[in-house]
Amino acid sequence: MEARAHTGRLDELLHEVRRQMSRGAGADPRAVLDWLGRQIDADVALVGSAGAVETATARFPRQILPSLEPTLSRLAGGQMAAAVTESGAFQVRLEALGPRAPRPVLVVAGTSAPTREAASLVSHAGSLIALLDRAQDADTTFLGYQHKARQLRFAVFSALLAGDLTLARRMTTGAVPALLDAERLRVYLLHCPSEDRDRLAQTYQDGSGYHGTGLMVHCPAFEEHLICLVADGSDNESADESADQATAEVDREAADVSGRVFADGPEVTQGQGTVLRRLVRDNPQYALGISSPYPLGATAEAYGQALHALAAARHTPERMAAYLGRTPLVPLLPHTEAGTWARALLRPLGSIPRATLDITRLAVTFPRSAVARLLDISRNTVSHHLSRVEATLGLDLGDVRTRAALDLAFCLAGGQPDGGFGAERGRPEPTLDELFRTEPAHAWAREFLRPLQDTRGRDLYATLCAWIDANTDAQRTARHLGRSRNTVRAHLRAAEHLLSRDLLTTGSGIHDLVHALHIIGLQPVD
């Protein structure tokens, strides 16, 4: 009967351990100590490796600890495994826990010496506390590893955004991700609840901390974005397939996600792209934007495409969209004149610090709060750098048309104030209007705005014009048009889908809209 009762107590102890392990909230030795104290009619304390009480039952006599200090020191140091002694009116049993010194010590104080069964329960409870503690240490180590792996993945992504493949490889010496050996990549931008990002990144993570031939990166600026870099060809796509063909293929997949089984083959069903598309089909809160294939050195361009594709995807039933390949404006502008204009606009920035220049390049596209999160600096610091640029250029970066013009100049100049263009002595500097009056620029603007030409589109066109005139303030736009703010926002979301440009989340597509409307308002010259 006593043996059966003892076994029952051990089952209760194991149940407590299972409860703690299953809840995922970390070890709680206090619950074990309270259980043990009730079973053996004594009070119990856990003395940590530093010699202080970490937790104890409510009535544990802490006044006995100074007299136990020599014994506690020997147990913590590994000279002894257990000891029995007296302290005043208390019979005390001490047991060291764990294999590594300095060790925590379990201290049991009662009015009588523990029975053999009680001593056995003390040992079992101590062993389980030690196991819980080691499990907690393992969890802490695992979380630390995950955090460092996440930081490294973002560092690799940042190097790719900057086009520095050498730096990306140097940061990963000893465990170079397969992605860096690819010729081209696509960026899949997944919109999902922010709390899902850790789970997804861990679920598909390999032993080296990467994701096979891909890379999942937490976007620091937008908490609901998971940036997924996927080696082009990992989904069984031909390596010499043109970007337009690849985009059309992804469009067909994204547009036909119901009632059809993907003919992807066994290899592709394990690809990151297919996994992401399946996640979107299975989770109504998810959306996915997909870029065209790009060389690794052009990751920034692929990321920009994915942002625009995601803006369109979020307003479609399938919640998936690939970037609609359109010729950008920059190569259509007259090369020499455009270079001269960009150099003239950016020339005053030649003496500002590189950090200010980098912050400005981001801030002309993204909100200041997003730039602060992206660079892990305060919003006030971002504003300080931008104030310096405004004073230098004599411009207001709060104006959307100013930001669009400055962004265009950065693109033409390759990001550097001198632009890499030779001086054009004796020639007048062209204006932006002169660059935009060319027929190629007008053809680009007409094609860009063409989706807005149906009956509903004309309403959208008027809303977009008023929105830009109101410096992208939806409330001011609504007052000007005599509509509600919600109607204006609905029109903007519809325009995102039709134009395949992100206008509301990051605003990275606003500059193309500004330029297109500007060009259409000009008279072209022959």
KEDO-604099 format. One record per residue (C-alpha): residue in three letters; z, y, x. Coordinates in nm, 2 decimals. Last residue first. Layout:
! residues N
{node "ALA",{Z,Y,X}},
...
This chain:
! residues 526
{node "ASP",{-8.13,6.70,0.83}},
{node "VAL",{-7.80,6.87,0.73}},
{node "PRO",{-7.55,6.73,0.48}},
{node "GLN",{-7.38,6.97,0.24}},
{node "LEU",{-7.00,6.91,0.26}},
{node "GLY",{-6.77,6.80,-0.03}},
{node "ILE",{-6.87,6.44,0.02}},
{node "ILE",{-6.76,6.46,0.38}},
{node "HIS",{-6.41,6.59,0.30}},
{node "LEU",{-6.37,6.32,0.03}},
{node "ALA",{-6.46,6.05,0.27}},
{node "HIS",{-6.24,6.19,0.55}},
{node "VAL",{-5.93,6.21,0.33}},
{node "LEU",{-5.99,5.86,0.20}},
{node "ASP",{-6.03,5.72,0.55}},
{node "HIS",{-5.71,5.90,0.64}},
{node "ILE",{-5.52,5.75,0.35}},
{node "GLY",{-5.57,5.39,0.45}},
{node "SER",{-5.26,5.36,0.67}},
{node "GLY",{-5.04,5.49,0.39}},
{node "THR",{-4.77,5.23,0.48}},
{node "THR",{-4.70,5.10,0.13}},
{node "LEU",{-4.89,5.35,-0.09}},
{node "LEU",{-5.25,5.40,0.02}},
{node "ASP",{-5.34,5.07,0.19}},
{node "ARG",{-5.72,5.04,0.17}},
{node "SER",{-5.94,4.78,0.00}},
{node "LEU",{-6.12,5.06,-0.19}},
{node "LEU",{-6.11,4.89,-0.53}},
{node "HIS",{-5.77,4.74,-0.48}},
{node "GLU",{-5.61,5.05,-0.34}},
{node "ALA",{-5.78,5.25,-0.61}},
{node "ALA",{-5.60,5.05,-0.88}},
{node "ARG",{-5.27,5.11,-0.70}},
{node "LEU",{-5.34,5.48,-0.69}},
{node "HIS",{-5.44,5.49,-1.06}},
{node "ALA",{-5.11,5.31,-1.15}},
{node "ARG",{-4.92,5.56,-0.94}},
{node "VAL",{-5.08,5.85,-1.12}},
{node "THR",{-5.01,5.69,-1.46}},
{node "ASN",{-4.64,5.64,-1.36}},
{node "ARG",{-4.62,6.01,-1.26}},
{node "SER",{-4.73,6.10,-1.61}},
{node "ARG",{-5.04,6.30,-1.68}},
{node "GLY",{-5.13,6.67,-1.71}},
{node "LEU",{-5.36,6.65,-1.41}},
{node "HIS",{-5.18,6.92,-1.21}},
{node "ARG",{-4.83,6.80,-1.32}},
{node "ALA",{-4.92,6.44,-1.23}},
{node "THR",{-5.05,6.54,-0.89}},
{node "ARG",{-4.73,6.74,-0.81}},
{node "GLN",{-4.52,6.43,-0.90}},
{node "ALA",{-4.75,6.20,-0.69}},
{node "ASP",{-4.72,6.41,-0.38}},
{node "THR",{-5.01,6.29,-0.15}},
{node "ASN",{-5.06,6.64,-0.01}},
{node "ALA",{-5.12,6.78,-0.36}},
{node "ASP",{-5.49,6.83,-0.27}},
{node "ILE",{-5.49,6.46,-0.16}},
{node "TRP",{-5.35,6.35,-0.50}},
{node "ALA",{-5.59,6.58,-0.69}},
{node "CYS",{-5.89,6.42,-0.52}},
{node "LEU",{-5.75,6.07,-0.57}},
{node "THR",{-5.67,6.14,-0.94}},
{node "ALA",{-6.02,6.27,-1.00}},
{node "TYR",{-6.18,5.97,-0.83}},
{node "LEU",{-5.95,5.73,-1.03}},
{node "ASP",{-6.07,5.89,-1.36}},
{node "ARG",{-6.43,5.85,-1.23}},
{node "GLY",{-6.36,5.49,-1.15}},
{node "ARG",{-6.27,5.41,-1.50}},
{node "THR",{-6.62,5.50,-1.61}},
{node "ASP",{-6.79,5.34,-1.30}},
{node "GLN",{-6.83,5.52,-0.97}},
{node "LEU",{-6.50,5.44,-0.79}},
{node "PRO",{-6.64,5.14,-0.60}},
{node "ARG",{-6.89,5.37,-0.44}},
{node "LEU",{-6.63,5.58,-0.25}},
{node "PHE",{-6.67,5.41,0.09}},
{node "GLU",{-7.04,5.37,0.05}},
{node "ARG",{-7.09,5.74,-0.03}},
{node "ALA",{-6.86,5.83,0.26}},
{node "TRP",{-7.05,5.61,0.51}},
{node "ALA",{-7.39,5.75,0.40}},
{node "HIS",{-7.25,6.10,0.44}},
{node "ALA",{-7.13,6.02,0.79}},
{node "PRO",{-7.47,5.87,0.88}},
{node "GLU",{-7.64,6.18,0.74}},
{node "THR",{-7.46,6.43,0.96}},
{node "ARG",{-7.25,6.70,0.80}},
{node "PHE",{-6.92,6.54,0.91}},
{node "LEU",{-6.95,6.63,1.28}},
{node "GLU",{-7.03,6.99,1.18}},
{node "ASP",{-6.73,7.00,0.95}},
{node "LEU",{-6.51,6.88,1.23}},
{node "THR",{-6.61,7.18,1.44}},
{node "PRO",{-6.83,7.16,1.75}},
{node "GLU",{-6.71,7.32,2.08}},
{node "PRO",{-6.97,7.56,2.22}},
{node "ARG",{-7.16,7.44,2.53}},
{node "GLY",{-7.13,7.62,2.86}},
{node "ARG",{-6.94,7.34,3.03}},
{node "GLU",{-6.92,7.01,2.86}},
{node "ALA",{-6.63,6.85,3.04}},
{node "GLY",{-6.64,6.47,3.08}},
{node "PHE",{-6.48,6.26,2.82}},
{node "GLY",{-6.19,6.02,2.88}},
{node "GLY",{-6.01,6.15,2.58}},
{node "ASP",{-5.81,6.40,2.79}},
{node "PRO",{-5.53,6.37,2.54}},
{node "GLN",{-5.54,5.99,2.56}},
{node "GLY",{-5.54,5.76,2.25}},
{node "GLY",{-5.89,5.63,2.30}},
{node "ALA",{-6.03,5.98,2.26}},
{node "LEU",{-6.23,5.91,1.94}},
{node "CYS",{-5.94,5.72,1.79}},
{node "PHE",{-5.69,5.99,1.89}},
{node "ALA",{-5.92,6.26,1.74}},
{node "LEU",{-5.95,6.07,1.42}},
{node "ASP",{-5.57,6.04,1.40}},
{node "LEU",{-5.54,6.42,1.46}},
{node "ALA",{-5.79,6.49,1.18}},
{node "ALA",{-5.61,6.26,0.93}},
{node "ARG",{-5.27,6.40,1.02}},
{node "THR",{-5.39,6.75,0.96}},
{node "ARG",{-5.54,6.65,0.63}},
{node "VAL",{-5.21,6.49,0.52}},
{node "ASP",{-5.01,6.81,0.60}},
{node "GLY",{-4.66,6.73,0.73}},
{node "LEU",{-4.80,6.74,1.08}},
{node "ASP",{-4.83,7.11,1.06}},
{node "LEU",{-5.04,7.25,1.34}},
{node "GLY",{-4.99,7.50,1.63}},
{node "LEU",{-5.08,7.23,1.88}},
{node "THR",{-4.79,7.26,2.11}},
{node "ALA",{-4.54,7.37,1.84}},
{node "GLU",{-4.65,7.08,1.62}},
{node "VAL",{-4.62,6.84,1.91}},
{node "ARG",{-4.27,6.95,2.00}},
{node "SER",{-4.17,6.92,1.63}},
{node "LEU",{-4.31,6.56,1.64}},
{node "HIS",{-4.08,6.46,1.92}},
{node "HIS",{-3.77,6.61,1.74}},
{node "SER",{-3.87,6.44,1.41}},
{node "VAL",{-3.89,6.10,1.58}},
{node "THR",{-3.54,6.16,1.73}},
{node "ASN",{-3.41,6.27,1.40}},
{node "ARG",{-3.54,5.94,1.25}},
{node "SER",{-3.33,5.75,1.50}},
{node "ILE",{-3.47,5.51,1.74}},
{node "ASP",{-3.55,5.14,1.72}},
{node "LEU",{-3.92,5.19,1.79}},
{node "LEU",{-4.04,5.02,1.46}},
{node "ARG",{-3.74,5.14,1.27}},
{node "ALA",{-3.80,5.50,1.37}},
{node "VAL",{-4.17,5.47,1.30}},
{node "ALA",{-4.09,5.34,0.95}},
{node "SER",{-3.86,5.63,0.88}},
{node "ARG",{-4.13,5.87,1.00}},
{node "PRO",{-4.38,5.73,0.76}},
{node "PHE",{-4.68,5.56,0.92}},
{node "THR",{-5.03,5.69,1.02}},
{node "VAL",{-4.98,6.03,1.20}},
{node "ALA",{-4.63,5.90,1.30}},
{node "LEU",{-4.76,5.62,1.51}},
{node "ARG",{-4.99,5.83,1.73}},
{node "THR",{-4.71,6.09,1.75}},
{node "ILE",{-4.45,5.84,1.87}},
{node "ASP",{-4.69,5.73,2.15}},
{node "LEU",{-4.76,6.09,2.25}},
{node "THR",{-4.39,6.18,2.26}},
{node "ALA",{-4.32,5.88,2.47}},
{node "ARG",{-4.60,5.98,2.71}},
{node "PRO",{-4.43,6.31,2.78}},
{node "ILE",{-4.63,6.63,2.69}},
{node "SER",{-4.87,6.79,2.95}},
{node "GLY",{-5.20,6.67,2.81}},
{node "LEU",{-5.11,6.75,2.46}},
{node "PRO",{-5.28,7.09,2.47}},
{node "ARG",{-5.62,6.91,2.52}},
{node "LEU",{-5.60,6.71,2.20}},
{node "LEU",{-5.81,6.93,1.98}},
{node "ALA",{-6.06,7.02,2.25}},
{node "ARG",{-6.09,6.66,2.36}},
{node "ALA",{-6.15,6.54,2.01}},
{node "TRP",{-6.42,6.80,1.95}},
{node "THR",{-6.60,6.72,2.28}},
{node "GLY",{-6.59,6.35,2.21}},
{node "ALA",{-6.73,6.40,1.86}},
{node "GLU",{-7.02,6.62,2.00}},
{node "THR",{-7.11,6.36,2.26}},
{node "HIS",{-7.09,6.06,2.03}},
{node "PRO",{-7.25,6.19,1.71}},
{node "LEU",{-7.03,6.03,1.44}},
{node "LEU",{-7.12,5.68,1.32}},
{node "PRO",{-6.90,5.50,1.57}},
{node "VAL",{-6.59,5.67,1.43}},
{node "LEU",{-6.65,5.61,1.06}},
{node "PRO",{-6.58,5.24,1.04}},
{node "THR",{-6.85,5.00,0.93}},
{node "ARG",{-6.71,4.79,0.64}},
{node "GLY",{-6.58,4.44,0.65}},
{node "LEU",{-6.39,4.37,0.33}},
{node "TYR",{-6.06,4.25,0.46}},
{node "ALA",{-5.95,3.92,0.32}},
{node "ALA",{-5.75,3.90,0.00}},
{node "MET",{-5.47,3.70,-0.15}},
{node "ARG",{-5.24,3.77,-0.45}},
{node "GLU",{-5.47,3.54,-0.66}},
{node "PRO",{-5.43,3.76,-0.97}},
{node "THR",{-5.53,4.07,-0.77}},
{node "HIS",{-5.32,4.39,-0.72}},
{node "ARG",{-5.11,4.27,-0.42}},
{node "ALA",{-5.43,4.15,-0.25}},
{node "ALA",{-5.58,4.50,-0.22}},
{node "ALA",{-5.29,4.64,-0.03}},
{node "LEU",{-5.27,4.32,0.17}},
{node "ALA",{-5.63,4.36,0.28}},
{node "HIS",{-5.56,4.71,0.40}},
{node "LEU",{-5.26,4.60,0.61}},
{node "ALA",{-5.46,4.30,0.74}},
{node "GLN",{-5.73,4.53,0.86}},
{node "GLY",{-5.48,4.75,1.05}},
{node "TYR",{-5.34,4.43,1.21}},
{node "ALA",{-5.68,4.32,1.32}},
{node "GLU",{-5.74,4.67,1.48}},
{node "ALA",{-5.41,4.65,1.66}},
{node "THR",{-5.49,4.30,1.78}},
{node "ALA",{-5.80,4.42,1.97}},
{node "GLY",{-5.71,4.27,2.31}},
{node "LEU",{-5.67,3.93,2.14}},
{node "PRO",{-6.04,3.94,2.04}},
{node "TYR",{-6.08,3.98,1.67}},
{node "PRO",{-6.14,3.75,1.37}},
{node "SER",{-6.14,3.94,1.03}},
{node "SER",{-5.81,4.03,0.88}},
{node "ILE",{-5.62,3.85,0.61}},
{node "GLY",{-5.38,4.01,0.35}},
{node "LEU",{-5.13,3.78,0.17}},
{node "ALA",{-4.91,3.82,-0.13}},
{node "TYR",{-4.58,3.65,-0.22}},
{node "GLN",{-4.35,3.70,-0.52}},
{node "PRO",{-4.54,3.44,-0.73}},
{node "ASN",{-4.46,3.17,-0.48}},
{node "ASP",{-4.66,2.85,-0.47}},
{node "ARG",{-5.01,3.00,-0.43}},
{node "VAL",{-4.87,3.24,-0.17}},
{node "LEU",{-4.71,2.96,0.03}},
{node "ARG",{-5.03,2.76,0.01}},
{node "ARG",{-5.23,3.05,0.16}},
{node "LEU",{-4.97,3.07,0.44}},
{node "VAL",{-4.99,2.70,0.52}},
{node "THR",{-5.37,2.71,0.52}},
{node "GLY",{-5.37,2.99,0.77}},
{node "GLN",{-5.11,2.82,0.99}},
{node "GLY",{-5.32,2.50,1.02}},
{node "GLN",{-5.18,2.16,0.91}},
{node "THR",{-5.43,2.13,0.62}},
{node "VAL",{-5.69,2.23,0.87}},
{node "GLU",{-5.67,1.90,1.07}},
{node "PRO",{-5.68,1.68,0.77}},
{node "GLY",{-5.99,1.83,0.61}},
{node "ASP",{-6.03,2.17,0.46}},
{node "ALA",{-6.21,2.10,0.14}},
{node "PHE",{-5.96,2.29,-0.06}},
{node "VAL",{-5.89,2.13,-0.39}},
{node "ARG",{-6.01,2.34,-0.68}},
{node "GLY",{-5.87,2.45,-1.02}},
{node "SER",{-5.70,2.76,-0.89}},
{node "VAL",{-5.73,2.93,-0.55}},
{node "ASP",{-6.09,3.04,-0.59}},
{node "ALA",{-6.08,3.41,-0.48}},
{node "ALA",{-5.88,3.35,-0.17}},
{node "GLU",{-6.10,3.06,-0.04}},
{node "ARG",{-6.42,3.25,-0.12}},
{node "ASP",{-6.28,3.56,0.06}},
{node "VAL",{-6.18,3.35,0.36}},
{node "GLU",{-6.54,3.23,0.39}},
{node "ALA",{-6.68,3.58,0.35}},
{node "THR",{-6.45,3.70,0.63}},
{node "ALA",{-6.56,3.42,0.86}},
{node "GLN",{-6.93,3.49,0.79}},
{node "ASP",{-6.88,3.86,0.86}},
{node "ALA",{-6.69,3.80,1.18}},
{node "SER",{-6.97,3.58,1.31}},
{node "GLU",{-6.90,3.21,1.38}},
{node "ASP",{-6.91,3.12,1.75}},
{node "ALA",{-6.56,2.96,1.75}},
{node "SER",{-6.64,2.76,1.43}},
{node "GLU",{-6.34,2.75,1.20}},
{node "ASN",{-6.13,2.44,1.19}},
{node "ASP",{-5.81,2.63,1.10}},
{node "SER",{-5.70,2.67,1.46}},
{node "GLY",{-6.05,2.83,1.52}},
{node "ASP",{-5.91,3.18,1.52}},
{node "ALA",{-5.56,3.17,1.67}},
{node "VAL",{-5.32,3.29,1.41}},
{node "LEU",{-5.10,3.60,1.43}},
{node "CYS",{-4.86,3.61,1.13}},
{node "ILE",{-4.68,3.94,1.05}},
{node "LEU",{-4.40,3.89,0.80}},
{node "HIS",{-4.37,4.20,0.58}},
{node "GLU",{-4.09,4.26,0.33}},
{node "GLU",{-3.87,4.46,0.56}},
{node "PHE",{-4.13,4.71,0.66}},
{node "ALA",{-4.07,4.88,0.99}},
{node "PRO",{-3.93,4.60,1.19}},
{node "CYS",{-4.21,4.36,1.10}},
{node "HIS",{-4.07,4.01,1.16}},
{node "VAL",{-4.32,3.82,1.37}},
{node "MET",{-4.47,3.47,1.31}},
{node "LEU",{-4.69,3.35,1.60}},
{node "GLY",{-4.97,3.11,1.59}},
{node "THR",{-5.12,2.82,1.78}},
{node "GLY",{-4.80,2.62,1.75}},
{node "HIS",{-4.55,2.86,1.60}},
{node "TYR",{-4.34,2.99,1.89}},
{node "GLY",{-3.98,2.93,1.99}},
{node "SER",{-4.06,2.66,2.24}},
{node "GLY",{-3.96,2.37,2.02}},
{node "ASP",{-4.19,2.48,1.74}},
{node "GLN",{-4.12,2.73,1.46}},
{node "TYR",{-4.26,2.66,1.11}},
{node "THR",{-3.93,2.63,0.93}},
{node "GLN",{-3.76,2.89,1.15}},
{node "ALA",{-4.01,3.17,1.08}},
{node "LEU",{-4.02,3.08,0.71}},
{node "ARG",{-3.64,3.08,0.67}},
{node "ASP",{-3.59,3.41,0.87}},
{node "ARG",{-3.86,3.58,0.66}},
{node "ASP",{-3.73,3.47,0.32}},
{node "GLU",{-3.45,3.73,0.30}},
{node "SER",{-3.71,4.01,0.32}},
{node "PRO",{-3.88,3.89,0.00}},
{node "CYS",{-4.24,3.82,0.08}},
{node "HIS",{-4.56,4.01,0.18}},
{node "LEU",{-4.75,3.81,0.44}},
{node "LEU",{-4.99,3.98,0.68}},
{node "TYR",{-5.23,3.72,0.83}},
{node "VAL",{-5.37,3.86,1.15}},
{node "ARG",{-5.67,3.67,1.28}},
{node "LEU",{-5.72,3.57,1.64}},
{node "ARG",{-5.99,3.54,1.90}},
{node "GLU",{-6.04,3.39,2.25}},
{node "ALA",{-5.73,3.17,2.23}},
{node "ASP",{-5.51,3.11,2.53}},
{node "LEU",{-5.25,3.36,2.43}},
{node "LEU",{-5.21,3.19,2.09}},
{node "ALA",{-5.10,2.87,2.27}},
{node "PRO",{-4.77,3.04,2.35}},
{node "VAL",{-4.69,3.07,2.73}},
{node "ALA",{-4.36,2.88,2.79}},
{node "GLY",{-4.29,2.91,3.16}},
{node "THR",{-4.39,3.28,3.19}},
{node "THR",{-4.38,3.43,2.84}},
{node "MET",{-4.32,3.80,2.93}},
{node "ARG",{-4.59,3.77,3.20}},
{node "ARG",{-4.84,3.65,2.94}},
{node "ALA",{-4.79,3.94,2.71}},
{node "LEU",{-4.79,4.18,3.01}},
{node "THR",{-5.13,4.05,3.11}},
{node "LEU",{-5.27,4.07,2.76}},
{node "ASP",{-5.20,4.44,2.74}},
{node "GLY",{-5.40,4.55,2.43}},
{node "ALA",{-5.11,4.77,2.31}},
{node "LEU",{-5.09,4.57,1.99}},
{node "LEU",{-5.09,4.26,2.21}},
{node "ALA",{-4.79,4.39,2.41}},
{node "SER",{-4.61,4.46,2.08}},
{node "PHE",{-4.68,4.11,1.95}},
{node "VAL",{-4.54,3.96,2.27}},
{node "ALA",{-4.23,4.18,2.24}},
{node "PHE",{-4.20,4.08,1.87}},
{node "ARG",{-4.21,3.71,1.97}},
{node "LEU",{-3.95,3.78,2.24}},
{node "GLN",{-3.72,3.95,1.99}},
{node "ARG",{-3.75,3.66,1.75}},
{node "ALA",{-3.68,3.41,2.02}},
{node "LYS",{-3.37,3.61,2.12}},
{node "HIS",{-3.24,3.61,1.76}},
{node "GLN",{-3.32,3.24,1.71}},
{node "TYR",{-3.14,3.16,2.03}},
{node "GLY",{-2.83,3.36,1.93}},
{node "LEU",{-2.83,3.19,1.59}},
{node "PHE",{-2.85,2.85,1.76}},
{node "THR",{-2.56,2.94,1.99}},
{node "THR",{-2.35,3.06,1.70}},
{node "ASP",{-2.43,2.75,1.51}},
{node "ALA",{-2.34,2.53,1.81}},
{node "ASP",{-2.01,2.72,1.85}},
{node "GLN",{-1.93,2.66,1.49}},
{node "ALA",{-2.01,2.29,1.52}},
{node "ARG",{-1.78,2.28,1.82}},
{node "ASP",{-1.51,2.44,1.62}},
{node "LEU",{-1.56,2.20,1.33}},
{node "LEU",{-1.54,1.91,1.58}},
{node "ALA",{-1.22,2.05,1.72}},
{node "ILE",{-1.07,2.09,1.38}},
{node "LEU",{-1.18,1.73,1.30}},
{node "SER",{-1.00,1.60,1.61}},
{node "GLY",{-0.69,1.80,1.53}},
{node "ALA",{-0.68,1.66,1.17}},
{node "HIS",{-0.72,1.31,1.30}},
{node "SER",{-0.44,1.36,1.56}},
{node "VAL",{-0.21,1.52,1.30}},
{node "LEU",{-0.28,1.24,1.05}},
{node "SER",{-0.19,0.98,1.32}},
{node "ALA",{0.14,1.16,1.39}},
{node "ALA",{0.21,1.16,1.02}},
{node "GLU",{0.14,0.78,1.00}},
{node "ARG",{0.37,0.73,1.30}},
{node "THR",{0.64,0.94,1.14}},
{node "PRO",{0.69,1.30,1.24}},
{node "ALA",{1.02,1.41,1.40}},
{node "SER",{1.24,1.59,1.15}},
{node "THR",{1.28,1.95,1.05}},
{node "GLY",{0.92,2.02,1.11}},
{node "ALA",{0.69,2.21,1.35}},
{node "VAL",{0.33,2.11,1.43}},
{node "VAL",{0.14,2.30,1.70}},
{node "LEU",{-0.23,2.23,1.75}},
{node "VAL",{-0.35,2.36,2.08}},
{node "PRO",{-0.68,2.54,2.17}},
{node "ARG",{-0.82,2.44,2.51}},
{node "PRO",{-0.88,2.64,2.82}},
{node "ALA",{-1.02,2.41,2.92}},
{node "ARG",{-1.31,2.20,2.78}},
{node "PRO",{-1.27,1.86,2.61}},
{node "GLY",{-1.14,1.96,2.26}},
{node "LEU",{-0.80,2.00,2.11}},
{node "ALA",{-0.46,1.99,2.28}},
{node "GLU",{-0.18,1.83,2.07}},
{node "LEU",{0.17,1.97,2.02}},
{node "ARG",{0.46,1.81,1.82}},
{node "VAL",{0.77,2.01,1.75}},
{node "GLN",{1.10,1.90,1.60}},
{node "PHE",{1.26,2.23,1.47}},
{node "ALA",{1.62,2.33,1.46}},
{node "GLY",{1.60,2.52,1.79}},
{node "SER",{1.28,2.42,1.96}},
{node "GLU",{1.25,2.05,2.03}},
{node "THR",{0.97,1.86,2.21}},
{node "VAL",{0.68,1.62,2.17}},
{node "ALA",{0.37,1.66,2.39}},
{node "ALA",{0.00,1.60,2.38}},
{node "ALA",{-0.31,1.59,2.61}},
{node "MET",{-0.15,1.72,2.93}},
{node "GLN",{-0.28,1.89,3.25}},
{node "GLY",{-0.58,2.03,3.06}},
{node "GLY",{-0.51,2.40,3.10}},
{node "ALA",{-0.44,2.45,2.73}},
{node "LEU",{-0.18,2.16,2.74}},
{node "ARG",{-0.01,2.30,3.05}},
{node "SER",{-0.01,2.65,2.91}},
{node "LEU",{0.13,2.54,2.57}},
{node "THR",{0.41,2.35,2.75}},
{node "PRO",{0.51,2.65,2.95}},
{node "GLU",{0.49,2.88,2.63}},
{node "LEU",{0.69,2.66,2.40}},
{node "SER",{1.00,2.88,2.42}},
{node "PRO",{0.79,3.18,2.33}},
{node "LEU",{0.63,3.00,2.04}},
{node "ILE",{0.95,2.92,1.85}},
{node "GLN",{0.96,3.26,1.67}},
{node "ARG",{0.63,3.19,1.50}},
{node "PRO",{0.81,2.96,1.25}},
{node "PHE",{0.51,2.85,1.03}},
{node "ARG",{0.58,2.96,0.67}},
{node "ALA",{0.23,3.05,0.55}},
{node "THR",{0.04,2.78,0.74}},
{node "ALA",{-0.12,2.90,1.06}},
{node "THR",{-0.43,3.07,1.21}},
{node "GLU",{-0.55,3.20,1.54}},
{node "VAL",{-0.21,3.22,1.70}},
{node "ALA",{-0.25,3.37,2.05}},
{node "GLY",{-0.25,3.18,2.38}},
{node "ALA",{-0.61,3.27,2.49}},
{node "SER",{-0.73,2.92,2.42}},
{node "GLY",{-0.62,2.96,2.06}},
{node "VAL",{-0.29,2.84,1.90}},
{node "LEU",{-0.36,2.66,1.57}},
{node "ALA",{-0.04,2.66,1.37}},
{node "VAL",{0.12,2.39,1.14}},
{node "ASP",{0.42,2.38,0.91}},
{node "ALA",{0.57,2.04,0.80}},
{node "ASP",{0.58,1.82,0.50}},
{node "ILE",{0.34,1.56,0.64}},
{node "GLN",{0.07,1.58,0.37}},
{node "ARG",{0.12,1.94,0.26}},
{node "GLY",{0.11,2.07,0.62}},
{node "LEU",{-0.21,1.87,0.68}},
{node "TRP",{-0.39,2.02,0.38}},
{node "ASP",{-0.28,2.37,0.48}},
{node "LEU",{-0.39,2.32,0.84}},
{node "VAL",{-0.73,2.19,0.72}},
{node "ALA",{-0.79,2.49,0.50}},
{node "ARG",{-0.68,2.72,0.78}},
{node "PRO",{-0.94,2.56,1.01}},
{node "ASP",{-1.22,2.73,0.83}},
{node "ALA",{-1.55,2.66,1.01}},
{node "GLY",{-1.86,2.87,0.93}},
{node "ALA",{-2.01,2.97,0.60}},
{node "GLY",{-2.28,2.70,0.57}},
{node "ARG",{-2.13,2.56,0.25}},
{node "SER",{-2.22,2.20,0.34}},
{node "MET",{-2.01,2.18,0.66}},
{node "GLN",{-1.70,2.32,0.50}},
{node "ARG",{-1.72,2.08,0.21}},
{node "ARG",{-1.79,1.78,0.43}},
{node "VAL",{-1.48,1.87,0.64}},
{node "GLU",{-1.27,1.89,0.33}},
{node "HIS",{-1.40,1.56,0.21}},
{node "LEU",{-1.32,1.41,0.55}},
{node "LEU",{-0.96,1.51,0.51}},
{node "GLU",{-0.94,1.37,0.16}},
{node "ASP",{-1.08,1.04,0.28}},
{node "LEU",{-0.82,1.04,0.56}},
{node "ARG",{-0.55,1.08,0.30}},
{node "GLY",{-0.69,0.79,0.10}},
{node "THR",{-0.69,0.57,0.41}},
{node "HIS",{-0.32,0.65,0.46}},
{node "ALA",{-0.25,0.56,0.10}},
{node "ARG",{-0.43,0.23,0.14}},
{node "ALA",{-0.24,0.16,0.46}},
{node "GLU",{0.09,0.24,0.28}},
{node "MET",{0.00,0.00,0.00}},
